[in-house]
Amino acid sequence: MPILENINKFKSKNAIITETNEIIDYKTLIAFSDKISKKIKSRQLVFLICGNNVESIVGYVSFLKTNCVIALLDERQSFNHLNMLINIYKPNSIFIKKNIIPSEEYELILSFKNFNLLQRKNILKFNLNDRLSLLVSTSGSTGSSKQVRISHENIKENTKSIVKYLNISEKDTCITTLPMSYVYGLSLINTHIYSGGTLVLNDRSVIEKKFWISLQKNKVSNFAGVPYIYQMLDKINFYKNDLKHIKYLTQAGGKLDTKLNKKILANFCNKKKDFYVMYGATEATARMSFLPPKFSNKKIGSIGIPIPGGEFWIENEKKKIIKKNNRSGELVYSGKNVCLGYANSLDDLSKGDDNDGIFKTGDIALRDKDNFYYIVGRKDRFVKIYGNRVNLAELESNILKFGIQSICKVNQENKITIFIRETKEEKKVKESISNFTSLHPSVFIIKVMKKFPLNKNYKISYESLN
């Protein structure tokens, strides 16, 4: 299986350290997973209701071993949403916390620690594509049945590529800071298991004292974060903490504010540590590009260069490749980590490869003379207001000049609502964006919020803003 090919080499190495300080080596991890594997028939659909806990990691390894198709579902999803997915996809098995009984159609066949393995009473036979390995929801598909279909090859290629450019080895120790059901969080698990590294399980916020106690006690060498996590870290001035064992940090899941990026480079990287800005998508099994740390200051704001084995190009509106530098168009990625396509129903699990290794990102980007790429907008964030084409991402950047983070969204009256978290400079903001867009100030409606709503992956939930 994709990430398990080396697992027997690391039997005496620590695989997992739990929040209760239980140490599980790779030999024990293999033994635990064998107990579950024996109860599972190969090549069936399994729902893994996962979190950053031992049971989820063991279950994941078990289901990979038995060549099952694994739907990774976040443990924080609503009970109603889980039942909706069960009714649509009809999994033969569900691995879930003991206190949750999702359906009377399932019976208990095994208990492991705090999880139960449930099996459908009436086993259904259906066709699963031979290449299919994982089903993962996208950040934007919360509450829907839409899943990304990821193959064995996708997992293997992306894992190997990330291991290569981050130089991950059995000496590395990573603490979990992101949900396992999020491809960025899953990539940390995949790369460290593949390399024989250690996973320190954590379900706490990065601003909690116990997070830092665990990080220091277990000599953590790296962790990951989306922009929201780094905003929280900056608030507690994490640079002053004991970071002597940290080799590098990674950031993905959206563009990091340039001011904060510079602050991290100045206060963290001056200690001979690396900060990797990266770019990815669920459809690419996690990662598409990274900015090599030696270019962090020179190319600040860039998503960097394609990962090993990947390729970028930029297309215009007529789908023609733009060869000139500093010309914007849609960013297109090619690589063996591009997913097979999407699933909205059980029948879709038999489908083959809809993408042929090519993913049109929907992001508007440009390439500089040194072949570094920059995201400048998103196709679905260009709107027409009274005949004027407006880039909402550019509006947000303009407002950021006042030191105000904002979210711009078109409302039902074809006006632009600007959500901000503070009231200072409100009048100047309106005047500035009115001049910037040549639109009358009445087109813009400012709403002040205490905080922006986040989805399960700590990204801003646009659908919750109204």
Buried (B, 14 or more C-beta within 10 A) or exposed (E): BBBBEEBEEBBEBBBBBBBEEEEBBBBBBBEBBEEBBEBBEEEBBBBBBBBBBBBBBBBBBBBBBBBBBBBBBBBEBEEEBBEBBBEBBBBBBBBBBEEBEBEEBBEEEBEBEEBBBBBBEEEEEEEBBEBBBBBBBBBBBBEEBBBBBBBBBBBBBBBBBBBEBBEBEBEBBBBBBBBBBBBBBBBBBBBBBBBBBBBBBBEBEBEEEEBBEBBBEBEBBBBBBBBBBBBBBBEEEBBEEEBEEBBBBBBBBBBBBEEBBBBBBEBBBEEEBBBBBBBBBBBBBBBBBBBBBEBBEEBBBBBBBBBBBBEBBBBEEEEEEBEEEEEBBBBBBBBBBBBBBBBEEBEBBEBEBEBEBEBBBBBBBBBEEEEBBBBBBBBEBBBEBEEEEBBBBBBBBBBBEBEBBBBBBBEEEEBBBBBBEBEEBBEEBBEBBBEBBEBEEEBBBBBEEEEBEEBBBBBBBBEEBE
